[in-house]
Amino acid sequence: MSGSQGGPGRLDATTSRKYNLTLSVFSTNLLNRENLGVPNGTLTSPFFGKSQSLAGGFFGPPTAGNRSIFLNASLSF
């Protein structure tokens, strides 16, 4: 690549690129807040109305209260 003055050219939208690198970050529970499960419903229990577990979903991990950060890099050519 050379510019009009003989120096290095510019890489902008007019220059065709052969490679493309895409970086992405995905996180769940970034602030690390507790996701509590269903509260205890036994009337005679001292824990009545209090949650004793973390929430879990059909698609989520079994320990839903944990912080997770996913990094992804994609190179296309």
PyRosetta script that sets phi, psi and omega in degrees:
from pyrosetta import init, pose_from_sequence

init()
pose = pose_from_sequence("MSGSQGGPGRLDATTSRKYNLTLSVFSTNLLNRENLGVPNGTLTSPFFGKSQSLAGGFFGPPTAGNRSIFLNASLSF")
pose.set_psi(1, 136.0)
pose.set_omega(1, 176.1)
pose.set_phi(2, -142.3)
pose.set_psi(2, 143.1)
pose.set_omega(2, 178.2)
pose.set_phi(3, -88.2)
pose.set_psi(3, -174.4)
pose.set_omega(3, -178.4)
pose.set_phi(4, -69.9)
pose.set_psi(4, -21.6)
pose.set_omega(4, 180.0)
pose.set_phi(5, -96.9)
pose.set_psi(5, 6.1)
pose.set_omega(5, -179.7)
pose.set_phi(6, 88.4)
pose.set_psi(6, -1.7)
pose.set_omega(6, 179.9)
pose.set_phi(7, -90.4)
pose.set_psi(7, -172.1)
pose.set_omega(7, 179.3)
pose.set_phi(8, -67.3)
pose.set_psi(8, 144.0)
pose.set_omega(8, -179.7)
pose.set_phi(9, -81.0)
pose.set_psi(9, 173.6)
pose.set_omega(9, 179.6)
pose.set_phi(10, -93.6)
pose.set_psi(10, 145.6)
pose.set_omega(10, 173.0)
pose.set_phi(11, -103.4)
pose.set_psi(11, 98.7)
pose.set_omega(11, 177.7)
pose.set_phi(12, -134.6)
pose.set_psi(12, -164.1)
pose.set_omega(12, -173.5)
pose.set_phi(13, -65.8)
pose.set_psi(13, -20.1)
pose.set_omega(13, -178.2)
pose.set_phi(14, -82.7)
pose.set_psi(14, -14.8)
pose.set_omega(14, -179.4)
pose.set_phi(15, -89.7)
pose.set_psi(15, 128.9)
pose.set_omega(15, 177.9)
pose.set_phi(16, -77.5)
pose.set_psi(16, 138.8)
pose.set_omega(16, -178.6)
pose.set_phi(17, -114.1)
pose.set_psi(17, 140.0)
pose.set_omega(17, 179.1)
pose.set_phi(18, -89.1)
pose.set_psi(18, -23.8)
pose.set_omega(18, -175.3)
pose.set_phi(19, -124.9)
pose.set_psi(19, 150.2)
pose.set_omega(19, 177.5)
pose.set_phi(20, -138.9)
pose.set_psi(20, 124.4)
pose.set_omega(20, 177.9)
pose.set_phi(21, -111.0)
pose.set_psi(21, 123.5)
pose.set_omega(21, 179.1)
pose.set_phi(22, -117.7)
pose.set_psi(22, 126.1)
pose.set_omega(22, 177.2)
pose.set_phi(23, -112.9)
pose.set_psi(23, 137.9)
pose.set_omega(23, 177.8)
pose.set_phi(24, -143.3)
pose.set_psi(24, 154.4)
pose.set_omega(24, -179.9)
pose.set_phi(25, -130.5)
pose.set_psi(25, 133.1)
pose.set_omega(25, 176.5)
pose.set_phi(26, -129.0)
pose.set_psi(26, 134.7)
pose.set_omega(26, 180.0)
pose.set_phi(27, -136.0)
pose.set_psi(27, 151.8)
pose.set_omega(27, 172.1)
pose.set_phi(28, -124.6)
pose.set_psi(28, 138.2)
pose.set_omega(28, 179.9)
pose.set_phi(29, 56.0)
pose.set_psi(29, 50.3)
pose.set_omega(29, -176.5)
pose.set_phi(30, -59.5)
pose.set_psi(30, -36.9)
pose.set_omega(30, -179.6)
pose.set_phi(31, -85.6)
pose.set_psi(31, 1.5)
pose.set_omega(31, 176.1)
pose.set_phi(32, 58.1)
pose.set_psi(32, 47.5)
pose.set_omega(32, 175.7)
pose.set_phi(33, -88.4)
pose.set_psi(33, 151.3)
pose.set_omega(33, 179.7)
pose.set_phi(34, -75.2)
pose.set_psi(34, 134.1)
pose.set_omega(34, 173.5)
pose.set_phi(35, -107.3)
pose.set_psi(35, 93.4)
pose.set_omega(35, -173.7)
pose.set_phi(36, -77.7)
pose.set_psi(36, 149.4)
pose.set_omega(36, 179.2)
pose.set_phi(37, -83.5)
pose.set_psi(37, -167.4)
pose.set_omega(37, -179.0)
pose.set_phi(38, -67.0)
pose.set_psi(38, 135.4)
pose.set_omega(38, 178.5)
pose.set_phi(39, -68.1)
pose.set_psi(39, 157.8)
pose.set_omega(39, 179.3)
pose.set_phi(40, -66.8)
pose.set_psi(40, 133.1)
pose.set_omega(40, -177.4)
pose.set_phi(41, -110.5)
pose.set_psi(41, 8.8)
pose.set_omega(41, 179.6)
pose.set_phi(42, -81.5)
pose.set_psi(42, 119.2)
pose.set_omega(42, -174.6)
pose.set_phi(43, -62.5)
pose.set_psi(43, -34.2)
pose.set_omega(43, -176.3)
pose.set_phi(44, -86.6)
pose.set_psi(44, -2.4)
pose.set_omega(44, -178.7)
pose.set_phi(45, -80.3)
pose.set_psi(45, 141.4)
pose.set_omega(45, 175.3)
pose.set_phi(46, -69.4)
pose.set_psi(46, -12.5)
pose.set_omega(46, 179.1)
pose.set_phi(47, -99.6)
pose.set_psi(47, 18.5)
pose.set_omega(47, -178.3)
pose.set_phi(48, -58.7)
pose.set_psi(48, 128.9)
pose.set_omega(48, 178.0)
pose.set_phi(49, 83.7)
pose.set_psi(49, -0.9)
pose.set_omega(49, -179.9)
pose.set_phi(50, -111.0)
pose.set_psi(50, 141.9)
pose.set_omega(50, 177.8)
pose.set_phi(51, -81.7)
pose.set_psi(51, 137.3)
pose.set_omega(51, -179.5)
pose.set_phi(52, -116.1)
pose.set_psi(52, 9.5)
pose.set_omega(52, -178.8)
pose.set_phi(53, -149.4)
pose.set_psi(53, 170.0)
pose.set_omega(53, 175.7)
pose.set_phi(54, -92.2)
pose.set_psi(54, 151.9)
pose.set_omega(54, 179.8)
pose.set_phi(55, -71.4)
pose.set_psi(55, 144.0)
pose.set_omega(55, 174.3)
pose.set_phi(56, -135.7)
pose.set_psi(56, 144.0)
pose.set_omega(56, -178.5)
pose.set_phi(57, -114.2)
pose.set_psi(57, -180.0)
pose.set_omega(57, 178.9)
pose.set_phi(58, -67.1)
pose.set_psi(58, -37.4)
pose.set_omega(58, -175.5)
pose.set_phi(59, -105.5)
pose.set_psi(59, -8.4)
pose.set_omega(59, -176.8)
pose.set_phi(60, -87.9)
pose.set_psi(60, 169.3)
pose.set_omega(60, 176.7)
pose.set_phi(61, -69.0)
pose.set_psi(61, 158.9)
pose.set_omega(61, -179.8)
pose.set_phi(62, -64.1)
pose.set_psi(62, -26.1)
pose.set_omega(62, 176.5)
pose.set_phi(63, -106.1)
pose.set_psi(63, 78.5)
pose.set_omega(63, -172.3)
pose.set_phi(64, -68.7)
pose.set_psi(64, -15.9)
pose.set_omega(64, -178.0)
pose.set_phi(65, -80.8)
pose.set_psi(65, -7.5)
pose.set_omega(65, -177.7)
pose.set_phi(66, -81.2)
pose.set_psi(66, 150.1)
pose.set_omega(66, 175.1)
pose.set_phi(67, -78.7)
pose.set_psi(67, 136.5)
pose.set_omega(67, 177.9)
pose.set_phi(68, -133.0)
pose.set_psi(68, 135.5)
pose.set_omega(68, 177.0)
pose.set_phi(69, -129.9)
pose.set_psi(69, 127.1)
pose.set_omega(69, -179.0)
pose.set_phi(70, -115.4)
pose.set_psi(70, 132.0)
pose.set_omega(70, 176.4)
pose.set_phi(71, -111.4)
pose.set_psi(71, 140.0)
pose.set_omega(71, -178.7)
pose.set_phi(72, -136.9)
pose.set_psi(72, 134.2)
pose.set_omega(72, 174.8)
pose.set_phi(73, -126.4)
pose.set_psi(73, 133.5)
pose.set_omega(73, -178.7)
pose.set_phi(74, -130.0)
pose.set_psi(74, 124.8)
pose.set_omega(74, 178.1)
pose.set_phi(75, -113.5)
pose.set_psi(75, 120.1)
pose.set_omega(75, 177.8)
pose.set_phi(76, -118.7)
pose.set_psi(76, 140.9)
pose.set_omega(76, -179.3)
pose.set_phi(77, -145.0)
pose.dump_pdb("model.pdb")
